[in-house]
Amino acid sequence: MIGAPTVGAAESSSSPEFVSRPPRGPYRALNPTTKLVIALSEAFAAFALGGWIAPSVVLLAVVTSAWLASALQRLVIVAAVSLPVIGSILLINTFLLPGASDPIIHIAFLAPTWSGLSFGLQVTIRLMAASLALALVYLTTDVGDLLDDLERRGLGRRAAFVVGSAIQAVPRTVERAAEIVDAQRARGLDTEGSIARRVRGVVPLAAPLIFGALTDVEERTMALEARAFTAPGRRTVLRRLPDSTAQRIARWLLGLGTIVVIAASVAGRLRLP
């Protein structure tokens, strides 16, 4: 992996673990910004280069990183959640790809084609490579650490708040929905059984979920004001996350390399099978 962390080692020996949060593993030990740059480079490369080789290499790199970070099982769960989207992509392209004229078989008025299947598989690999690369960053990085590091590097606090809210919106909604389900079950609401019973059980959950989201917005607003969110000047960083010269060089090389690759791909000078 990229360089061992050098900054913050002294603080780790004297600070409690809840302050220093020492990461474990070669991938988890990377600086949050380094992991974000790697993921963005992988996502752009998977889409910009196209073909089979680039997305497959990116997907292999993501799976290897997840294995090194002991997050492979959770990444597989994320991939499993995407199966309906993958299925729809394959079906639509296999049956309805414009201009395809090499049918696999004729089914009534439908004719799935080899060209559509091939194109659908390529799109699926690109989508999985890009989405899993970004998902791995979320699975292995504390959102607060990522936002603190980005803010320390010059990202405005308003932009950091927007990014953090977007990243945490879905997990927070899922967690709130689980709490509401448990509370409703404790009151005797039956949310299991047949599909019709499950559908009836969704209605009592909708109102608490919506009002809970509005209450959460109000609470976050009050918390931000209590922390002087609108105060002028930059915030004081109390904890510097581990970083190294090798990681800083790697971030610049990855960023510039990604720009060069995208430009060459757009210009038609770089095509992979």
Secondary structure as a PSIPRED ss2 file (coil, helix, strand):
# PSIPRED VFORMAT (PSIPRED V4.0)

   1 M C   1.000  0.000  0.000
   2 I C   1.000  0.000  0.000
   3 G C   1.000  0.000  0.000
   4 A C   1.000  0.000  0.000
   5 P C   1.000  0.000  0.000
   6 T C   1.000  0.000  0.000
   7 V C   1.000  0.000  0.000
   8 G C   1.000  0.000  0.000
   9 A H   0.000  1.000  0.000
  10 A H   0.000  1.000  0.000
  11 E H   0.000  1.000  0.000
  12 S H   0.000  1.000  0.000
  13 S H   0.000  1.000  0.000
  14 S H   0.000  1.000  0.000
  15 S C   1.000  0.000  0.000
  16 P C   1.000  0.000  0.000
  17 E H   0.000  1.000  0.000
  18 F H   0.000  1.000  0.000
  19 V H   0.000  1.000  0.000
  20 S H   0.000  1.000  0.000
  21 R C   1.000  0.000  0.000
  22 P C   1.000  0.000  0.000
  23 P C   1.000  0.000  0.000
  24 R C   1.000  0.000  0.000
  25 G C   1.000  0.000  0.000
  26 P C   1.000  0.000  0.000
  27 Y C   1.000  0.000  0.000
  28 R C   1.000  0.000  0.000
  29 A C   1.000  0.000  0.000
  30 L C   1.000  0.000  0.000
  31 N C   1.000  0.000  0.000
  32 P H   0.000  1.000  0.000
  33 T H   0.000  1.000  0.000
  34 T H   0.000  1.000  0.000
  35 K H   0.000  1.000  0.000
  36 L H   0.000  1.000  0.000
  37 V H   0.000  1.000  0.000
  38 I H   0.000  1.000  0.000
  39 A H   0.000  1.000  0.000
  40 L H   0.000  1.000  0.000
  41 S H   0.000  1.000  0.000
  42 E H   0.000  1.000  0.000
  43 A H   0.000  1.000  0.000
  44 F H   0.000  1.000  0.000
  45 A H   0.000  1.000  0.000
  46 A H   0.000  1.000  0.000
  47 F H   0.000  1.000  0.000
  48 A H   0.000  1.000  0.000
  49 L H   0.000  1.000  0.000
  50 G C   1.000  0.000  0.000
  51 G C   1.000  0.000  0.000
  52 W C   1.000  0.000  0.000
  53 I H   0.000  1.000  0.000
  54 A H   0.000  1.000  0.000
  55 P H   0.000  1.000  0.000
  56 S H   0.000  1.000  0.000
  57 V H   0.000  1.000  0.000
  58 V H   0.000  1.000  0.000
  59 L H   0.000  1.000  0.000
  60 L H   0.000  1.000  0.000
  61 A H   0.000  1.000  0.000
  62 V H   0.000  1.000  0.000
  63 V H   0.000  1.000  0.000
  64 T H   0.000  1.000  0.000
  65 S H   0.000  1.000  0.000
  66 A H   0.000  1.000  0.000
  67 W H   0.000  1.000  0.000
  68 L H   0.000  1.000  0.000
  69 A C   1.000  0.000  0.000
  70 S C   1.000  0.000  0.000
  71 A C   1.000  0.000  0.000
  72 L H   0.000  1.000  0.000
  73 Q H   0.000  1.000  0.000
  74 R H   0.000  1.000  0.000
  75 L H   0.000  1.000  0.000
  76 V H   0.000  1.000  0.000
  77 I H   0.000  1.000  0.000
  78 V H   0.000  1.000  0.000
  79 A H   0.000  1.000  0.000
  80 A H   0.000  1.000  0.000
  81 V H   0.000  1.000  0.000
  82 S C   1.000  0.000  0.000
  83 L H   0.000  1.000  0.000
  84 P H   0.000  1.000  0.000
  85 V H   0.000  1.000  0.000
  86 I H   0.000  1.000  0.000
  87 G H   0.000  1.000  0.000
  88 S H   0.000  1.000  0.000
  89 I H   0.000  1.000  0.000
  90 L H   0.000  1.000  0.000
  91 L H   0.000  1.000  0.000
  92 I H   0.000  1.000  0.000
  93 N H   0.000  1.000  0.000
  94 T H   0.000  1.000  0.000
  95 F H   0.000  1.000  0.000
  96 L H   0.000  1.000  0.000
  97 L C   1.000  0.000  0.000
  98 P C   1.000  0.000  0.000
  99 G C   1.000  0.000  0.000
 100 A C   1.000  0.000  0.000
 101 S C   1.000  0.000  0.000
 102 D C   1.000  0.000  0.000
 103 P E   0.000  0.000  1.000
 104 I C   1.000  0.000  0.000
 105 I C   1.000  0.000  0.000
 106 H C   1.000  0.000  0.000
 107 I E   0.000  0.000  1.000
 108 A C   1.000  0.000  0.000
 109 F C   1.000  0.000  0.000
 110 L E   0.000  0.000  1.000
 111 A C   1.000  0.000  0.000
 112 P C   1.000  0.000  0.000
 113 T E   0.000  0.000  1.000
 114 W H   0.000  1.000  0.000
 115 S H   0.000  1.000  0.000
 116 G H   0.000  1.000  0.000
 117 L H   0.000  1.000  0.000
 118 S H   0.000  1.000  0.000
 119 F H   0.000  1.000  0.000
 120 G H   0.000  1.000  0.000
 121 L H   0.000  1.000  0.000
 122 Q H   0.000  1.000  0.000
 123 V H   0.000  1.000  0.000
 124 T H   0.000  1.000  0.000
 125 I H   0.000  1.000  0.000
 126 R H   0.000  1.000  0.000
 127 L H   0.000  1.000  0.000
 128 M H   0.000  1.000  0.000
 129 A H   0.000  1.000  0.000
 130 A H   0.000  1.000  0.000
 131 S H   0.000  1.000  0.000
 132 L H   0.000  1.000  0.000
 133 A H   0.000  1.000  0.000
 134 L H   0.000  1.000  0.000
 135 A H   0.000  1.000  0.000
 136 L H   0.000  1.000  0.000
 137 V H   0.000  1.000  0.000
 138 Y H   0.000  1.000  0.000
 139 L H   0.000  1.000  0.000
 140 T H   0.000  1.000  0.000
 141 T C   1.000  0.000  0.000
 142 D C   1.000  0.000  0.000
 143 V H   0.000  1.000  0.000
 144 G H   0.000  1.000  0.000
 145 D H   0.000  1.000  0.000
 146 L H   0.000  1.000  0.000
 147 L H   0.000  1.000  0.000
 148 D H   0.000  1.000  0.000
 149 D H   0.000  1.000  0.000
 150 L H   0.000  1.000  0.000
 151 E H   0.000  1.000  0.000
 152 R H   0.000  1.000  0.000
 153 R C   1.000  0.000  0.000
 154 G C   1.000  0.000  0.000
 155 L C   1.000  0.000  0.000
 156 G C   1.000  0.000  0.000
 157 R H   0.000  1.000  0.000
 158 R H   0.000  1.000  0.000
 159 A H   0.000  1.000  0.000
 160 A H   0.000  1.000  0.000
 161 F H   0.000  1.000  0.000
 162 V H   0.000  1.000  0.000
 163 V H   0.000  1.000  0.000
 164 G H   0.000  1.000  0.000
 165 S H   0.000  1.000  0.000
 166 A H   0.000  1.000  0.000
 167 I H   0.000  1.000  0.000
 168 Q H   0.000  1.000  0.000
 169 A H   0.000  1.000  0.000
 170 V H   0.000  1.000  0.000
 171 P H   0.000  1.000  0.000
 172 R H   0.000  1.000  0.000
 173 T H   0.000  1.000  0.000
 174 V H   0.000  1.000  0.000
 175 E H   0.000  1.000  0.000
 176 R H   0.000  1.000  0.000
 177 A H   0.000  1.000  0.000
 178 A H   0.000  1.000  0.000
 179 E H   0.000  1.000  0.000
 180 I H   0.000  1.000  0.000
 181 V H   0.000  1.000  0.000
 182 D H   0.000  1.000  0.000
 183 A H   0.000  1.000  0.000
 184 Q H   0.000  1.000  0.000
 185 R H   0.000  1.000  0.000
 186 A H   0.000  1.000  0.000
 187 R C   1.000  0.000  0.000
 188 G C   1.000  0.000  0.000
 189 L C   1.000  0.000  0.000
 190 D C   1.000  0.000  0.000
 191 T C   1.000  0.000  0.000
 192 E C   1.000  0.000  0.000
 193 G C   1.000  0.000  0.000
 194 S C   1.000  0.000  0.000
 195 I H   0.000  1.000  0.000
 196 A H   0.000  1.000  0.000
 197 R H   0.000  1.000  0.000
 198 R H   0.000  1.000  0.000
 199 V H   0.000  1.000  0.000
 200 R H   0.000  1.000  0.000
 201 G H   0.000  1.000  0.000
 202 V H   0.000  1.000  0.000
 203 V H   0.000  1.000  0.000
 204 P H   0.000  1.000  0.000
 205 L H   0.000  1.000  0.000
 206 A H   0.000  1.000  0.000
 207 A H   0.000  1.000  0.000
 208 P H   0.000  1.000  0.000
 209 L H   0.000  1.000  0.000
 210 I H   0.000  1.000  0.000
 211 F H   0.000  1.000  0.000
 212 G H   0.000  1.000  0.000
 213 A H   0.000  1.000  0.000
 214 L H   0.000  1.000  0.000
 215 T H   0.000  1.000  0.000
 216 D H   0.000  1.000  0.000
 217 V H   0.000  1.000  0.000
 218 E H   0.000  1.000  0.000
 219 E H   0.000  1.000  0.000
 220 R H   0.000  1.000  0.000
 221 T H   0.000  1.000  0.000
 222 M H   0.000  1.000  0.000
 223 A H   0.000  1.000  0.000
 224 L H   0.000  1.000  0.000
 225 E H   0.000  1.000  0.000
 226 A H   0.000  1.000  0.000
 227 R C   1.000  0.000  0.000
 228 A C   1.000  0.000  0.000
 229 F C   1.000  0.000  0.000
 230 T C   1.000  0.000  0.000
 231 A C   1.000  0.000  0.000
 232 P C   1.000  0.000  0.000
 233 G C   1.000  0.000  0.000
 234 R C   1.000  0.000  0.000
 235 R C   1.000  0.000  0.000
 236 T C   1.000  0.000  0.000
 237 V C   1.000  0.000  0.000
 238 L C   1.000  0.000  0.000
 239 R C   1.000  0.000  0.000
 240 R C   1.000  0.000  0.000
 241 L C   1.000  0.000  0.000
 242 P C   1.000  0.000  0.000
 243 D C   1.000  0.000  0.000
 244 S C   1.000  0.000  0.000
 245 T H   0.000  1.000  0.000
 246 A H   0.000  1.000  0.000
 247 Q H   0.000  1.000  0.000
 248 R H   0.000  1.000  0.000
 249 I H   0.000  1.000  0.000
 250 A H   0.000  1.000  0.000
 251 R H   0.000  1.000  0.000
 252 W H   0.000  1.000  0.000
 253 L H   0.000  1.000  0.000
 254 L H   0.000  1.000  0.000
 255 G H   0.000  1.000  0.000
 256 L H   0.000  1.000  0.000
 257 G H   0.000  1.000  0.000
 258 T H   0.000  1.000  0.000
 259 I H   0.000  1.000  0.000
 260 V H   0.000  1.000  0.000
 261 V H   0.000  1.000  0.000
 262 I H   0.000  1.000  0.000
 263 A H   0.000  1.000  0.000
 264 A H   0.000  1.000  0.000
 265 S H   0.000  1.000  0.000
 266 V H   0.000  1.000  0.000
 267 A C   1.000  0.000  0.000
 268 G C   1.000  0.000  0.000
 269 R C   1.000  0.000  0.000
 270 L C   1.000  0.000  0.000
 271 R C   1.000  0.000  0.000
 272 L C   1.000  0.000  0.000
 273 P C   1.000  0.000  0.000
